[in-house]
Amino acid sequence: MSVLQFAERGFLARAEDQCVLIGEGPVDQPITGIVRLDRIPDAASFGVIRVEKLPCGLSIQLPDSTVVYAQQSFSAREAKSQRCDVLILAPGVSDEKAVKVAKPKLAILQNSTLDRSREIQRKTGIQTIVANAGTVINLAAYSARSGQTRLV
């Protein structure tokens, strides 16, 4: 079961017994690894969690889903090449176009408004939610899991 837990300036990606902090805490649990948003590695593995740098941010591959965290706007070509189950948009990223092109199963607007998420969901048909500090999202509960499980 994969879970995302949001903090003020980052989030935790949890899968099995691994927990990776993306950005900055605070967090209240043991952390397997930390990926700072100002120094994203080209690729890093933390047990069952793999992180890869993208032009727009980073990709987090969990055992049952792929999450893309977009720190900046990205082109339609980049979005199509980065298939993801979950798309997390940092504050300030142009959201509606990104969601429409990437076509994730779940879009998460970080530190946005409920009205904005409803508007995007209505226009794109893609489930869109808001995540603020303290929000915990079980990806299985939102049907954001891949149809196929990735072989490790």
C-alpha positions as CSV (number, residue, x, y, z in Angstrom):
1,M,0.0,0.0,0.0
2,S,1.4,3.4,-1.0
3,V,0.7,6.5,0.9
4,L,1.6,10.2,0.4
5,Q,1.7,12.4,3.5
6,F,2.1,16.2,2.9
7,A,4.1,18.6,5.0
8,E,4.4,22.4,4.7
9,R,7.2,22.4,2.1
10,G,7.3,18.8,0.9
11,F,5.8,15.3,1.3
12,L,6.5,11.8,2.3
13,A,6.2,8.9,-0.1
14,R,5.6,5.6,1.8
15,A,5.6,2.1,0.5
16,E,6.0,-1.1,2.4
17,D,8.6,-0.3,5.2
18,Q,10.3,2.5,3.2
19,C,9.7,6.2,3.7
20,V,11.2,9.0,1.5
21,L,10.9,12.7,2.3
22,I,10.6,14.8,-0.9
23,G,11.4,18.4,0.0
24,E,11.5,19.4,3.7
25,G,9.8,18.1,6.8
26,P,8.9,18.1,9.7
27,V,7.9,14.5,9.9
28,D,7.1,12.2,12.8
29,Q,8.5,8.9,11.6
30,P,11.7,7.3,10.5
31,I,12.9,8.3,7.0
32,T,14.7,5.9,4.6
33,G,15.9,8.8,2.4
34,I,15.6,12.5,1.7
35,V,15.4,14.1,-1.7
36,R,15.9,17.9,-1.6
37,L,14.0,19.8,-4.2
38,D,16.9,22.1,-4.9
39,R,19.3,19.2,-5.4
40,I,17.3,16.4,-7.2
41,P,19.6,13.5,-8.1
42,D,19.4,12.1,-11.7
43,A,18.3,8.8,-10.1
44,A,18.2,7.3,-6.6
45,S,16.8,4.2,-5.1
46,F,15.5,3.8,-1.5
47,G,14.5,0.2,-1.1
48,V,11.2,-0.2,-3.2
49,I,11.0,3.5,-3.9
50,R,12.9,4.9,-6.9
51,V,13.3,8.6,-7.7
52,E,14.3,10.1,-11.1
53,K,14.9,13.7,-12.1
54,L,12.6,15.1,-14.8
55,P,12.8,18.4,-16.7
56,C,9.7,19.6,-14.8
57,G,10.5,18.0,-11.4
58,L,10.8,14.4,-10.4
59,S,9.2,10.9,-10.8
60,I,8.7,8.7,-7.9
61,Q,8.2,5.0,-8.7
62,L,6.4,3.1,-6.0
63,P,5.6,-0.6,-6.2
64,D,2.0,0.0,-7.2
65,S,2.0,3.4,-8.8
66,T,4.1,6.2,-10.4
67,V,3.9,9.7,-9.0
68,V,5.2,12.8,-10.9
69,Y,5.9,15.9,-8.8
70,A,5.9,19.0,-11.1
71,Q,7.8,21.9,-9.7
72,Q,7.3,23.9,-12.9
73,S,5.1,24.0,-15.9
74,F,5.9,21.5,-18.6
75,S,5.3,21.0,-22.3
76,A,2.7,18.7,-23.8
77,R,5.5,16.5,-25.2
78,E,7.1,16.1,-21.7
79,A,3.7,15.3,-20.2
80,K,2.9,12.6,-22.8
81,S,6.3,11.0,-22.3
82,Q,5.9,10.8,-18.5
83,R,3.0,8.5,-17.9
84,C,1.9,8.7,-14.3
85,D,-0.8,7.5,-12.1
86,V,-0.6,10.5,-9.8
87,L,0.4,14.0,-10.8
88,I,1.3,16.4,-7.9
89,L,1.4,20.1,-8.9
90,A,3.5,22.5,-6.8
91,P,2.0,25.9,-6.1
92,G,2.3,28.1,-9.1
93,V,2.3,25.4,-11.8
94,S,-0.2,26.0,-14.5
95,D,-2.6,23.2,-13.5
96,E,-5.5,22.7,-15.9
97,K,-3.4,22.2,-19.0
98,A,-0.9,19.9,-17.2
99,V,-3.7,17.7,-15.9
100,K,-5.4,17.5,-19.3
101,V,-2.2,16.5,-21.1
102,A,-0.7,14.1,-18.6
103,K,-4.0,12.3,-18.0
104,P,-3.1,10.9,-14.5
105,K,-5.6,8.8,-12.6
106,L,-5.4,11.3,-9.7
107,A,-4.2,15.0,-9.8
108,I,-3.1,16.6,-6.5
109,L,-2.9,20.4,-6.2
110,Q,-0.5,21.3,-3.4
111,N,-1.6,24.2,-1.3
112,S,-4.4,25.2,-3.6
113,T,-8.2,25.8,-3.1
114,L,-11.1,23.3,-3.2
115,D,-12.9,25.5,-5.8
116,R,-9.9,25.3,-8.1
117,S,-9.6,21.5,-7.8
118,R,-13.4,21.1,-8.5
119,E,-13.1,23.3,-11.6
120,I,-10.1,21.3,-13.0
121,Q,-12.0,18.0,-12.3
122,R,-15.1,19.3,-14.1
123,K,-13.1,20.5,-17.1
124,T,-10.7,17.5,-17.4
125,G,-12.8,14.6,-16.0
126,I,-9.8,13.6,-13.9
127,Q,-10.2,13.2,-10.2
128,T,-8.5,16.2,-8.6
129,I,-7.9,16.9,-4.9
130,V,-6.1,19.5,-2.8
131,A,-3.3,18.6,-0.4
132,N,-2.2,20.9,2.4
133,A,0.2,20.3,5.3
134,G,-1.1,17.2,7.2
135,T,-3.0,15.7,4.3
136,V,-2.5,11.9,4.1
137,I,-3.5,10.1,0.8
138,N,-3.8,6.4,0.5
139,L,-3.3,5.9,-3.2
140,A,-5.4,2.6,-3.2
141,A,-8.4,4.5,-1.8
142,Y,-8.3,7.0,-4.8
143,S,-7.9,4.3,-7.4
144,A,-4.5,5.8,-8.3
145,R,-2.8,2.4,-8.6
146,S,-1.4,1.1,-11.8
147,G,-3.3,-1.6,-13.6
148,Q,-0.1,-3.6,-13.7
149,T,2.4,-4.0,-10.9
150,R,6.0,-3.0,-11.8
151,L,8.5,-5.9,-11.6
152,V,11.5,-4.9,-9.4
